[in-house]
Amino acid sequence: MATAYGSDARDGQGGGGTGSWDRHDEKHFFPAGLRAPVEGRTWRELLYLLLSLPVSIVLFTLVVTTVSLSAGLMVTFLGIPVLAAGLAVCRGFGALERRRARALLGLDVADPEPVRGRTGGVFSWAGAALRNGASWRHLLYGFLHFPWAVFAFTVAVTVVATAWSMFTYPLWAWVFPAYVGIDGLQLYGDATHRVYLDSAFELTATCGAGLVLVLVSPWIVRGLASVDRVMVTGLLGPSRLDSRVVELESDRGVVVDTAAADLRRIERDLHDGAQARLAALAMELGLAKDRLAEDPEAAARLIDGAHGEVKVALQELRDLARDIHPAVLTDRGLDAALSSVASRCAVPVSVDVELPLRPARAIENLAYVTVSELLRNVTRHALATRASVTVRRTADRQNRYDRKDGQHRPEHLVIRVDDDGRGGADVTAGGQLAGLAERLRAVDGSLTVESPAGGPTTVTARLPWRD
């Protein structure tokens, strides 16, 4: 089996991810519409809707009692700690709901930040609880979820029970004449006339209608459960601002780790390369100085060898400086710098850069590092015969936070590297590609890899555009 390029042997473990009830890559003999009534997901979601009614009744009662009691006691000073305690209990129910959603809906929602008072006292904690937005969202969940739970419970039970009762009616139709004293299930009745489902045609028609409802009912249940997913995610999880803060803290850690790794690499390259050569050069010049009077020819040979060491050390220093920030990038921009990188690649590389103006220095430098790393992977692992680099500035028309009011859309610097190699590159397999993806995420960028086995490979990097 070919090893996916862009990964190191020491980093061979796969990337993590959240689980899911459905295996979208798993092949089935029956289509999804026929599997849905008997799939475990349908019955787990139905169980979630059934349990939501008693849970929401308890939570709604708690919320109404807490709000009413705290409002009545607000004339005294006891209303504030009572309301804070009620918010704390609501957060406890929220934790229970998140675990229930994780177990039955396969929905993994992160816990919001805990409430912490400044001094650790009761009133400090109560003030922090009242200022915490997540606590009030839990309270709002208790209000809103109760009417929805009543509606979802009623619809789910009615639809599922009716569907399976009609579908299995031929199996239990004998109960009516045997124990009830009527011919079958009564469809219509008045003072003078009654219609029962008792003939073979009526049994078959009822079973057929029930089959249709059985096939439709899972999608009704899933639609109802999707509303619960939205409510749990939006009201019981961290806010978008809190999630952004956590993401930025993580990105800051990635930037610090990346900078430390770069410093260690530079130190190692200097120690093992130019520094070692300069130390050898100093020794050779010392020997040449000692032999200059006694054996001028030997001293000349030593000086000649030292001259060669100086050239090699200077070349290594130039290569190291070029990897950090090449002078051509500062002087002539990204097009010339990437053309220089492509000319040193062992694989023929075509470069196409079309930018109306130069991006910010930090983005430009990161784009250079990205292309250099990707071309290094092509040379080492891809077994390609040719590659291409395309750089464009494009507007992100898929950004869902854009407003359709004529406002300027966010723009990105898009880098695309293609090669005709063996494929198998995987950004989740660790190694250089995973490290590069983390570096791009630290500046709100992204790295997408399309590399089927046998090739070709397309790697697309997106960086936020800054003038």
C-alpha positions, 0 to 999 in steps of 0.5 A, spaced: 500 500 500 502 506 498 504 511 503 500 518 503 505 523 501 505 529 506 505 525 512 511 522 516 511 515 519 512 518 526 505 521 525 501 516 522 495 516 526 489 518 523 486 525 525 480 525 530 473 527 528 466 526 531 462 520 530 455 520 527 450 515 527 450 514 519 455 511 515 454 515 508 460 511 505 457 505 507 453 501 501 446 498 502 442 494 498 436 497 499 435 505 498 434 510 504 427 510 503 426 503 505 431 502 510 429 508 514 423 505 518 427 500 521 434 504 522 436 505 529 436 512 528 429 513 527 427 509 533 433 513 537 430 520 535 423 517 536 425 515 543 428 522 544 421 526 542 418 521 547 422 523 553 422 530 551 415 531 554 416 529 561 423 532 561 420 539 558 414 539 563 419 538 569 423 544 566 418 548 564 415 548 571 422 549 574 422 555 570 416 558 571 416 557 579 423 560 579 421 566 575 415 567 579 418 566 586 424 571 584 419 576 581 415 576 588 421 576 592 424 582 588 422 587 593 426 584 598 433 582 597 432 574 596 429 575 589 436 575 586 439 569 589 433 565 588 433 567 580 441 565 580 439 559 583 434 557 578 439 559 573 444 554 575 439 549 576 437 550 568 444 550 566 444 543 570 438 541 566 442 543 560 447 539 561 442 533 561 439 535 555 446 535 551 448 528 554 441 526 551 442 529 545 449 526 544 446 519 546 440 519 542 441 524 536 448 523 535 449 531 536 455 533 540 454 540 543 460 543 547 459 545 554 458 553 555 463 556 559 462 555 567 460 561 571 465 564 576 465 569 581 470 574 582 471 573 589 468 566 590 462 569 595 455 567 594 453 574 591 459 574 587 457 568 584 450 570 583 452 576 580 456 572 575 450 568 574 445 573 572 450 577 567 452 570 564 448 570 557 448 562 557 444 562 563 439 566 560 439 562 554 438 555 558 432 559 561 429 561 555 430 553 552 425 551 558 420 556 556 420 555 548 422 547 549 415 545 552 410 547 547 414 544 542 415 538 546 408 537 546 407 538 539 412 534 537 410 528 542 403 529 539 405 528 532 410 523 532 406 518 537 400 519 532 403 518 526 408 512 528 402 509 531 397 510 526 402 508 520 404 501 524 397 500 526 394 500 519 400 497 516 399 491 521 392 491 521 391 484 517 395 481 522 390 483 528 383 484 525 381 478 527 381 481 534 374 485 533 369 479 531 373 475 536 373 479 542 369 486 541 363 483 537 364 487 531 366 485 524 372 489 524 375 496 525 369 501 524 371 507 519 364 510 519 358 510 523 351 514 524 345 512 527 343 508 521 349 506 517 356 503 519 362 501 515 367 496 517 374 494 514 373 487 514 373 485 507 380 482 503 380 488 499 379 493 505 384 489 509 389 490 503 388 497 502 389 499 509 395 495 509 397 499 503 396 506 506 399 504 512 405 502 508 406 509 505 405 512 512 410 507 515 415 510 509 413 517 510 413 517 518 421 516 519 422 523 515 417 526 519 420 524 526 427 526 523 424 533 521 421 534 528 428 532 531 432 537 527 428 542 530 430 539 537 437 539 534 437 547 532 434 548 539 439 544 543 445 547 539 443 554 539 440 555 546 444 550 550 451 550 547 456 556 547 455 562 543 458 564 537 462 569 540 465 564 546 466 559 540 470 564 536 474 566 543 476 559 544 478 558 536 482 564 537 485 562 543 487 555 540 489 559 534 494 563 538 497 556 541 498 554 534 502 560 532 506 560 538 508 552 537 509 553 529 514 559 531 517 555 536 518 549 531 521 554 526 526 557 531 528 550 532 529 548 525 533 554 524 537 553 530 538 546 527 540 548 520 545 553 523 548 548 528 548 542 523 550 546 517 553 553 516 556 553 523 559 547 523 562 549 516 565 555 519 568 552 525 571 547 520 574 553 516 576 557 522 580 550 524 583 550 517 585 557 517 589 556 523 593 550 520 594 554 514 597 560 519 601 555 522 604 552 516 605 559 512 612 560 514 614 552 514 610 550 508 607 555 503 604 550 498 600 546 504 598 553 507 595 555 500 592 548 499 588 549 506 586 556 504 584 554 497 579 548 501 577 554 506 575 558 500 571 552 498 568 552 505 566 559 505 562 558 498 558 552 501 557 556 508 554 562 504 550 558 499 547 554 506 546 561 509 542 564 503 538 558 502 536 558 509 534 566 509 530 564 502 526 559 506 525 564 512 523 570 507 527 571 500 529 578 498 525 577 491 519 576 495 520 583 498 523 586 492 518 583 486 512 580 489 509 573 489 510 572 482 517 572 482 518 569 488 514 563 486 517 562 480 524 562 483 521 556 488 518 553 481 525 553 478 528 550 484 523 544 484 525 537 481 519 537 477 517 542 472 512 547 475 508 552 471 506 558 475 500 563 474 499 569 478 494 574 477 493 579 482 491 586 482 496 588 487 500 585 493 497 583 499 499 584 506 506 582 508 504 577 513 499 574 508 504 574 502 509 571 506 505 565 508 502 564 501 510 563 499 511 558 505 505 554 503 507 554 496 514 552 498 511 546 502 506 544 497 512 543 492 517 540 497 511 535 498 510 534 490 518 533 489 519 528 495 512 524 495 508 525 489 512 521 484 509 526 479 512 528 472 509 535 472 505 540 477 502 547 476 501 553 481 495 558 480 494 564 485 488 568 484 484 573 488 477 571 489 471 574 493 468 568 497 460 568 494 459 562 499 460 566 505 453 565 509 455 571 513 455 576 507 449 581 507 445 581 500 445 589 501 450 591 496 456 590 501 463 588 499 464 581 500 470 578 503 476 576 499 481 571 499 487 569 496 486 562 493 492 558 491 491 552 487 497 546 486 496 541 482 500 535 480 499 528 476 502 524 481 500 518 485 495 521 489 493 519 496 495 525 500 491 526 506 491 532 510 488 528 516 494 523 516 499 528 520 505 530 518 507 536 513 500 537 510 497 537 517 501 542 520 500 547 514 493 546 515 493 548 522 498 554 520 493 556 515 487 556 520 491 560 525 489 566 520 482 564 518 485 560 512 483 553 510 487 547 506 483 543 502 486 536 499 483 532 493 487 526 492 484 520 490 489 514 489 492 514 483 492 521 482 491 527 480 492 531 486 489 538 487 491 542 494 487 549 495 489 554 500 485 560 502 488 566 505 484 572 507 485 578 503 488 584 506 491 589 502 
